[in-house]
Amino acid sequence: MNIRPPAHLAPYVEILGETRAIVFLLTFGGGNVYLSGRQADSRIRTILDEATIARLRDEFGHRIDRVPVGKTWIA
């Protein structure tokens, strides 16, 4: 894509890479997500491995109250 993401999306792109960030934002954007160990949202486990979930948890804590949508950047 090579278009710099806005600041609120940059941590997702840095951790997930562009393609997985887009999938993550399209799947979870606008909602909340739990990243707490075994309690992590099972939908997340279908697209991300444990190491990536742990990196998100380190960045955002055990819960992301509102995942950004990122429509403009994705488009």
Residue pairs with C-beta under 8 A, 6 or more apart in sequence:
1 18
3 73
5 12
5 13
5 21
5 70
5 73
6 70
6 72
6 73
8 68
9 21
9 25
9 68
9 70
9 73
11 59
11 60
12 21
12 24
12 25
12 68
12 70
13 21
15 21
15 52
15 55
15 56
15 59
16 24
16 48
16 52
16 56
20 47
20 48
20 52
21 70
22 70
22 74
23 47
24 47
24 48
24 67
25 67
25 68
25 69
25 70
25 74
26 74
27 43
27 47
28 41
28 43
28 44
28 64
28 67
29 67
29 68
29 69
29 70
29 71
30 66
30 67
30 69
31 66
31 67
32 63
32 64
32 65
32 66
32 67
33 41
33 44
33 63
33 64
33 67
34 40
34 41
34 62
34 63
35 41
35 44
35 53
35 56
35 57
35 60
35 61
35 62
35 63
35 64
36 57
36 62
36 63
40 53
44 53
45 53
48 56
56 64
